[in-house]
Amino acid sequence: MKKLSKAVVLLLVLAMVLSVVGCSSSDDKKDPATTTTPAASTDDKKDDKKDEKPAETDKKDDVKDDTSSTEPTDSNDSTDDTVEPDDEVVETKTFANGIYINEEGTYCNPDGSTVDLGGMEILMGDWFSKEGVEPTTAFEEATEEYRNEIMEKYNFKIKFQKVSGYGTYLENFTNFATSGGDENYVFCLGKQMVATPMLSGLLYDLNTLDVLDFSEEKWDASTSYLTTQGKSTYGMRADAPEPRGGVYWNKRLFEEAGVDPDLPYDLQAKNEWTWETFEDLCKQLTRDTDNDGVNDCWAMTSFKGDFINAVIASNNAQLVDIDENGKYYLASNSDNYVEAYDWGRYMRQNYEMPSLEEETGDWAYMYPCFINAEAAMQVAEEYRAGDLSGEEGMADDFGFVMFPRGPKCEELTGYSTDNLYVIPSCYDAERAWKIAFAYNLFTEKTPGYEDDEDWMTPYYPLFKDERAVEETLALMRTHQVSTIWPCIPKLNTDNEYSWDLDAVTAIERYEAKKEEYQSYIDAVNVLAGK
């Protein structure tokens, strides 16, 4: 992919920065990879929170120096007394530069010596890292110990570094990726930042670095999909997707309506949690309890953006998608999207608590309404659990499940909006390989925790029952697809596509927005000559 001139790229990025800043006034958006407590991530539906999940260690290269001795034998003895040599170390994988992995899992130079990066320092650049963060769990302590061991073994150092605040971060990244520098960076990028530098040739093609194998389980497949153009991949994420949108419900209100308070969990476990069963619940939960002809208990009260994002993902649809040639296109007129949007509109018209925004002047009126038990369910993201379980949260017990699946999905499917990591293209092949080598080791699974469920520990205090964590959040880590539209600057700012959800049909909304949105999409596609 040919680089654009620095001046052109900077102009494009300036426009993109203005768009990104318009979407957030916070400099503290976090990536889940570096925070240790989910509760710390409570930004307005945009915060990317993550525990940097390390990984499987290399076995130490402590090859035994066994020595063999034999008893002397009679010279006329026909028995072959040749001493058998020890088993030789064999190569298990060899890379293009001659470095190989021996049978003990050690990375070796062609001459058999252990790879030595010569004290190379790699910086994990972002806009949110804090200094002096100490491990707080046994898992985090083991991770730190593992990382120190592999950094000592291969003579390199990795540290997290806040490059700048959120508002100037993309510009700073672009300047470095365009001009280069002495530092060795792996940069964190939000989805809303990635398209312009990727299509402008500022990101290194990770598929050319054979030390990275994206077929391995640790790599997030949705990130690879999002950042792949043809045979080239530009982004990586060595962690499961963060939990996002689902359905909260008030267990007391379920019981008062004659519904088993754990029914959503049971339906989810049997993969019978569908649009149909969800509507059946809504019918039972929307009630006129005093028989005055006016509903005083509603099935739902949800923020439109949270609701529509969950609905669209649940039916295998995207607002913006990528075709087989890597070209972005507006997909909100697809059968799957239209079906999902119109079903969501129907559900809100029939089971959603009437809006109080005009009456209260507060767009977020739905959150206190759910806390105060004015509605039985709320579609919202995982981070809301911290508010629900806090001192000013719900007095009632609540549960949390994934959003029910639509007819175009065979399994429950959510959406992910996680940050990802890139290597700038300003490095030569040898330097980029070394950076990727170090990052790959740094993000391996922690020895002894390969199949561990320690990731659940910080979530338990946020929920009222274990099933929310052990069933729902566990599902979300493997059943989410990457949301693509954030890659297009200016498009769907503040979830504006959902603003008229209650007033117009899917096709009417598509017709109203297609020319504007297509212009944003075309501006990105032209960067790649598509």
C-alpha positions in Angstrom: 0.0 0.0 0.0 1.6 3.2 -1.1 2.1 6.0 1.4 0.4 9.4 0.9 2.5 12.5 1.3 2.9 13.7 4.9 0.9 16.9 4.2 -2.0 15.0 2.7 -2.1 12.5 5.5 -1.9 15.2 8.2 -4.9 17.1 6.5 -6.9 13.9 6.5 -6.0 13.2 10.1 -6.8 16.7 11.2 -10.4 16.2 9.9 -10.5 12.9 11.6 -9.2 14.3 14.9 -12.0 16.9 14.9 -14.5 14.1 14.4 -13.0 11.9 17.1 -12.8 14.8 19.6 -16.4 15.7 18.8 -17.4 12.2 19.9 -15.6 12.5 23.2 -14.6 15.2 25.6 -12.7 12.8 27.8 -8.9 12.2 27.9 -9.4 9.2 30.1 -10.9 6.6 27.7 -9.3 3.3 28.7 -8.4 0.2 26.9 -9.4 -3.0 28.7 -5.9 -4.4 28.2 -4.3 -2.3 30.9 -6.9 -1.7 33.6 -7.3 -4.2 36.3 -10.8 -3.5 37.5 -13.9 -3.4 35.2 -15.6 -0.9 37.4 -13.0 1.7 36.4 -14.4 1.8 32.9 -17.6 3.8 33.1 -17.4 6.2 30.2 -20.6 7.0 28.3 -20.9 3.9 26.3 -17.5 4.5 24.7 -15.0 3.4 27.3 -12.7 0.5 26.3 -11.7 -1.3 29.4 -9.4 -4.2 29.5 -7.1 -6.3 31.6 -4.0 -6.9 29.5 -4.2 -10.6 29.4 -0.8 -12.2 29.1 -0.1 -15.6 28.0 1.5 -18.9 27.7 5.2 -18.9 28.7 8.1 -20.4 26.9 9.6 -23.3 28.8 13.0 -22.6 30.2 15.9 -23.9 28.3 17.4 -25.9 31.1 18.7 -28.7 29.0 20.2 -31.4 31.1 23.8 -32.2 30.7 23.5 -35.9 31.3 26.7 -37.8 31.2 26.9 -41.5 30.3 29.5 -43.9 31.6 30.1 -47.6 30.7 31.9 -50.4 32.4 35.0 -51.6 30.5 34.4 -54.8 28.6 36.5 -57.6 27.3 38.1 -56.8 24.0 36.9 -60.1 22.6 33.3 -59.3 23.6 31.2 -59.0 20.5 28.7 -56.7 22.3 28.6 -53.2 20.8 29.5 -50.9 23.7 29.1 -47.7 21.8 27.7 -45.0 24.1 24.5 -43.5 22.8 24.5 -39.7 22.7 21.8 -37.7 24.4 18.8 -36.8 22.3 19.7 -33.7 20.3 17.6 -30.5 20.6 15.5 -30.3 17.5 13.9 -27.4 15.8 10.1 -27.1 16.1 9.6 -24.0 14.0 12.0 -21.9 11.9 11.3 -18.3 10.8 12.5 -16.6 7.6 15.4 -14.8 9.4 16.8 -18.2 10.6 15.6 -17.8 14.2 13.9 -21.0 15.4 12.1 -22.4 18.4 13.8 -25.5 19.9 12.0 -28.4 21.5 12.1 -26.7 24.9 10.3 -23.7 23.4 13.3 -21.3 23.5 13.8 -18.9 20.6 17.3 -19.5 19.2 19.5 -17.8 16.7 20.8 -20.0 13.7 23.9 -20.8 15.8 21.8 -22.2 18.6 22.3 -19.3 21.0 19.3 -17.7 22.7 17.8 -14.7 21.0 19.1 -11.5 22.5 17.4 -8.2 21.7 20.2 -6.2 23.2 18.2 -4.4 25.8 15.7 -3.1 23.3 12.9 -1.0 24.9 9.4 -1.3 23.4 6.8 1.3 24.4 3.1 0.4 24.4 1.8 3.9 23.5 -1.7 5.0 24.4 -3.7 7.9 25.9 -4.7 6.4 29.2 -1.8 4.5 31.0 -1.0 5.4 34.5 2.3 4.9 36.3 2.8 2.9 39.5 -0.1 0.4 39.0 0.6 -2.6 41.1 -0.8 -6.1 40.7 -3.8 -6.8 43.0 -4.6 -10.5 42.3 -2.6 -13.7 42.2 -3.1 -13.8 38.4 -1.7 -10.3 38.0 1.3 -11.1 40.2 2.0 -14.3 38.2 1.7 -12.3 35.0 4.1 -9.7 36.1 6.6 -12.4 37.2 6.2 -14.2 33.8 6.8 -11.0 31.9 9.9 -10.1 33.9 11.3 -13.6 33.2 10.8 -13.4 29.5 12.1 -9.9 29.3 15.3 -11.0 31.1 15.6 -14.1 29.1 15.5 -12.3 25.7 17.0 -9.0 27.0 14.2 -6.6 26.2 11.9 -4.3 28.1 8.2 -3.4 27.5 6.5 -0.6 29.3 3.1 1.2 28.9 3.4 4.9 28.2 0.8 7.6 27.9 1.8 9.4 24.7 -0.7 12.3 25.0 -4.3 13.0 25.9 -7.1 11.6 23.8 -7.7 14.8 21.8 -4.1 15.0 20.3 -3.3 11.3 20.3 -4.1 10.5 16.7 -2.1 13.5 15.4 0.9 12.5 17.5 0.6 8.9 16.2 0.4 10.1 12.6 3.5 12.4 13.1 5.6 9.5 14.4 4.3 7.0 11.8 5.1 9.4 9.0 8.5 10.7 10.2 9.8 7.9 12.4 12.0 8.1 15.5 14.3 6.3 17.8 11.6 4.9 19.9 10.2 1.4 19.4 6.4 1.6 19.6 3.4 -0.6 19.6 0.5 1.9 19.5 -3.0 1.4 20.8 -5.7 2.8 18.4 -9.4 3.1 19.0 -11.6 1.9 16.1 -12.5 5.5 15.2 -8.8 6.1 14.7 -7.7 3.2 12.6 -9.1 3.6 9.0 -7.2 6.6 7.9 -3.7 5.5 8.9 -4.4 2.0 7.8 -5.5 3.0 4.3 -2.8 5.7 4.1 0.0 3.2 4.5 1.0 4.2 8.0 0.5 0.8 9.6 2.9 -2.1 9.2 1.5 -5.2 7.5 1.6 -7.7 10.4 1.1 -10.7 8.1 4.7 -10.1 6.8 6.0 -10.7 10.4 6.0 -14.5 10.6 6.5 -14.5 14.4 2.8 -13.5 14.6 0.4 -16.3 13.9 -3.1 -15.0 13.9 -4.6 -18.5 13.8 -3.6 -18.9 17.5 -6.4 -18.8 20.0 -5.1 -15.7 21.9 -5.7 -13.3 18.9 -9.1 -11.7 18.6 -10.5 -12.8 15.3 -12.9 -9.8 14.9 -9.9 -7.4 15.2 -8.1 -9.3 12.4 -11.2 -9.1 10.2 -11.6 -5.4 10.8 -8.0 -4.6 9.9 -7.5 -6.9 7.0 -7.2 -5.5 3.5 -6.6 -8.3 0.9 -3.8 -10.4 2.2 -2.5 -7.8 4.6 -3.5 -7.4 8.3 -2.7 -4.2 10.2 -4.2 -4.6 13.7 -4.0 -7.1 16.5 -5.5 -7.7 19.9 -4.2 -10.5 22.1 -7.3 -10.7 24.3 -10.9 -11.7 24.3 -13.5 -9.0 23.5 -14.7 -7.0 26.4 -18.3 -7.6 27.6 -20.7 -5.1 26.0 -24.4 -4.8 25.5 -26.9 -7.1 27.1 -30.3 -7.2 29.0 -30.5 -6.3 32.7 -33.7 -7.3 34.5 -35.3 -6.6 37.9 -35.9 -10.0 39.5 -38.6 -8.7 41.9 -40.7 -7.3 39.1 -40.4 -10.7 37.3 -41.7 -12.5 40.4 -44.6 -10.0 40.8 -45.6 -10.7 37.1 -45.5 -14.4 37.8 -42.3 -15.0 35.8 -39.4 -17.2 37.1 -36.7 -14.6 38.0 -34.0 -16.8 36.5 -35.8 -17.5 33.3 -33.6 -15.4 31.0 -30.5 -17.3 32.3 -32.2 -20.6 31.7 -33.2 -19.6 28.1 -29.7 -18.3 27.4 -28.1 -21.6 28.6 -30.4 -23.6 26.3 -29.9 -21.2 23.3 -33.6 -20.5 23.4 -33.2 -16.8 24.3 -34.7 -15.5 21.0 -36.6 -12.4 19.8 -39.8 -14.5 20.2 -39.2 -15.5 23.8 -38.1 -11.9 24.6 -41.3 -10.5 23.3 -43.3 -13.1 25.3 -41.6 -11.8 28.4 -42.3 -8.2 27.4 -46.0 -9.0 27.1 -46.1 -10.4 30.6 -44.1 -7.6 32.1 -46.0 -4.6 30.6 -48.8 -4.3 33.1 -51.6 -2.1 34.3 -51.5 -3.0 38.0 -54.3 -0.7 39.3 -56.7 -1.3 36.3 -57.0 2.4 35.4 -56.3 1.7 31.7 -52.7 3.1 31.9 -49.7 0.9 32.1 -47.8 1.6 35.3 -45.1 -1.0 34.8 -43.3 -1.3 31.5 -41.2 -4.1 30.1 -38.3 -1.9 29.0 -36.6 1.5 29.4 -33.4 1.7 27.3 -31.1 4.2 25.7 -31.7 4.1 21.9 -28.1 3.7 21.0 -27.5 0.8 23.3 -30.7 -0.8 22.2 -30.2 -0.6 18.5 -26.5 -1.7 18.6 -27.6 -4.8 20.4 -30.5 -5.5 18.1 -28.5 -5.1 14.9 -25.7 -7.4 16.1 -28.2 -10.0 17.2 -29.4 -10.5 13.6 -26.0 -10.7 12.0 -26.2 -7.2 10.5 -23.9 -4.1 10.3 -24.6 -0.4 9.7 -21.4 -0.4 7.6 -19.7 -3.5 6.3 -16.7 -4.5 4.2 -17.0 -6.3 0.9 -14.7 -9.0 -0.5 -12.4 -6.4 -1.9 -11.9 -4.6 1.4 -14.2 -1.7 0.4 -16.5 -0.2 3.0 -20.2 0.2 2.1 -23.4 1.3 3.8 -25.3 -1.8 4.7 -28.3 -0.4 6.5 -30.6 -1.4 3.5 -29.6 -5.1 3.8 -32.3 -7.6 4.6 -30.7 -8.4 8.0 -30.4 -4.8 9.0 -33.9 -3.8 7.9 -35.5 -6.8 9.7 -33.6 -5.9 12.9 -34.2 -2.2 12.8 -38.0 -2.6 12.1 -38.3 -5.3 14.8 -36.6 -3.1 17.3 -38.9 -0.2 16.4 -41.9 -2.4 16.9 -40.7 -3.6 20.3 -40.1 0.0 21.5 -43.5 1.1 20.3 -45.2 -1.7 22.2 -43.2 -2.4 25.3 -40.9 0.6 25.9 -41.6 3.1 28.7 -42.6 6.4 27.2 -39.8 8.9 27.0 -39.3 11.4 29.8 -36.6 13.4 28.1 -38.8 16.3 27.2 -40.4 16.3 30.6 -37.2 16.0 32.6 -34.7 17.6 30.2 -32.5 14.6 30.7 -31.6 12.3 27.8 -30.4 9.7 30.4 -33.8 9.5 32.2 -34.0 5.7 31.5 -31.2 4.9 34.0 -32.8 6.2 37.2 -36.1 4.8 35.9 -34.7 1.3 35.8 -33.0 1.7 39.2 -36.3 2.8 40.6 -38.2 -0.2 39.3 -40.3 1.7 36.8 -39.5 -0.8 34.1 -38.6 -4.5 34.4 -35.7 -4.7 31.8 -33.0 -2.4 30.3 -30.7 -3.0 27.4 -27.4 -1.5 28.3 -23.7 -2.2 28.4 -21.8 -4.2 31.0 -20.3 -1.2 32.7 -23.7 -0.1 33.9 -23.5 -2.9 36.5 -21.2 -0.7 38.6 -24.0 1.9 38.9 -26.7 -0.6 39.5 -24.8 -2.3 42.4 -23.3 0.9 43.9 -24.5 2.8 46.9 -27.1 4.7 44.9 -28.0 1.7 42.8 -30.8 -0.8 42.8 -32.4 -2.1 46.0 -33.7 -5.1 44.1 -31.7 -8.0 42.8 -30.9 -7.9 39.1 -29.7 -10.3 36.4 -27.8 -9.8 33.1 -27.9 -11.8 29.9 -26.8 -11.3 26.3 -29.4 -9.8 24.0 -31.7 -12.4 22.5 -30.8 -13.7 19.0 -32.7 -12.8 15.9 -33.8 -15.2 13.1 -30.5 -14.6 11.1 -28.3 -15.9 14.0 -28.0 -19.5 15.2 -26.2 -18.4 18.3 -26.4 -15.4 20.7 -24.3 -12.6 19.2 -23.1 -9.3 20.6 -21.0 -6.5 19.4 -17.4 -5.4 20.3 -15.9 -1.9 20.1 -12.5 -2.7 21.6 -9.2 -0.9 21.0 -6.5 -2.6 19.0 -2.7 -2.5 18.6 -0.6 -1.6 15.6 3.1 -1.2 14.6 3.8 1.9 12.6 5.2 1.3 9.0 8.2 3.6 9.5 10.3 0.7 10.8 12.4 -1.5 8.6 11.7 -5.3 8.5 14.3 -6.3 11.1 13.2 -3.8 13.6 9.5 -4.5 13.1 10.1 -8.2 13.5 11.9 -7.7 16.8 9.1 -5.5 18.1 6.5 -8.1 17.1 8.6 -10.9 18.7 8.7 -9.1 22.0 5.0 -8.1 21.9 4.0 -11.7 21.0 5.9 -13.1 24.0 4.6 -10.3 26.3 1.0 -11.2 25.5 1.3 -15.0 25.9 -0.9 -16.7 28.4 0.5 -16.6 32.0 1.9 -20.0 33.0 -0.5 -21.8 35.2 -3.4 -19.6 34.1 -3.9 -20.9 30.5 -7.4 -22.1 31.2 -8.0 -20.1 34.3 -11.1 -18.1 35.1 -9.3 -15.4 37.1 -10.6 -12.8 34.7 -14.0 -13.2 36.4 -12.7 -12.0 39.8 -13.1 -8.3 39.5 -16.6 -8.6 37.9 -18.2 -10.5 40.8 -18.6 -7.4 43.1 -20.5 -5.6 40.3 -23.3 -8.1 39.9 -25.9 -9.6 42.2 -25.5 -13.2 41.2 -22.7 -15.4 39.8 -24.6 -16.5 36.7 -24.1 -13.0 35.2 -20.4 -13.5 35.3 -19.9 -17.2 34.8 -22.5 -17.6 32.1 -23.2 -14.2 30.4 -19.8 -12.5 30.5 -18.2 -15.8 29.6 -20.4 -16.0 26.5 -19.7 -12.4 25.6 -16.0 -13.1 25.4 -16.6 -15.6 22.6 -19.8 -14.4 21.0 -19.2 -10.9 19.8 -18.6 -9.4 16.3 -16.6 -6.3 15.6 -18.7 -3.2 15.0 -17.3 -1.6 11.8 -19.0 1.8 11.5 -16.8 3.5 14.1 -14.0 3.2 11.5 -15.6 5.8 9.4 -15.0 9.4 10.7 -18.1 11.5 11.2 -20.5 8.6 10.6 -23.1 7.9 13.2 -21.7 10.4 15.7 -23.4 9.9 19.1 -25.4 7.0 17.6 -27.4 9.5 15.6 -28.7 6.8 13.2 -30.9 5.6 16.0 -32.3 9.0 16.9 -35.4 8.5 14.8 -35.9 4.8 15.6 -39.3 5.4 17.1 -40.5 7.6 14.2 -39.4 6.1 10.9 -38.8 2.7 9.3 -35.5 1.2 8.4 -35.8 2.1 4.7 -37.0 5.6 5.5 -34.0 6.1 7.7 -31.7 4.7 5.0 -33.0 7.0 2.3 -32.7 10.0 4.6 -29.0 9.3 5.5 -27.5 7.5 2.5 -26.0 10.4 0.6 -24.4 11.9 3.7 -23.1 8.6 5.0 -21.9 7.5 1.5 -19.8 10.7 1.3 -18.1 9.7 4.6 -17.5 6.2 3.4 -16.2 7.3 0.0 -13.7 9.6 1.7 -12.2 6.6 3.5 -12.3 4.2 0.5 -10.5 6.7 -1.7 -7.5 6.5 0.6 -7.0 2.9 -0.5 -7.8 3.6 -4.1 -11.1 1.7 -3.9 
